[in-house]
C-alpha cells in the first residue's frame, strides 16, 4: 500500500501544477505574457514561451514520474 503513496502524490501535484498553469493562462497576466511573447517572437524571431507553458511541462513531467514509479517493480 505504501509503495503507491509517493506516485499518487506526484500525480496529484502534477495535476495541480497543470491546473495552476491553466488559471495563469486565463488570467490578465497570462494573456499579456502571451501577447508579449508573440510580439517579441515576431520582432526578432527567437523562440520565447509564455510562463504558463512551463507550468504545463512541469506538471506533465510530474505525472510521468508518478506513473513511472507506480509501474516500477521491486
Beta strands, then each sheet from edge to edge (+ up, - down):
end
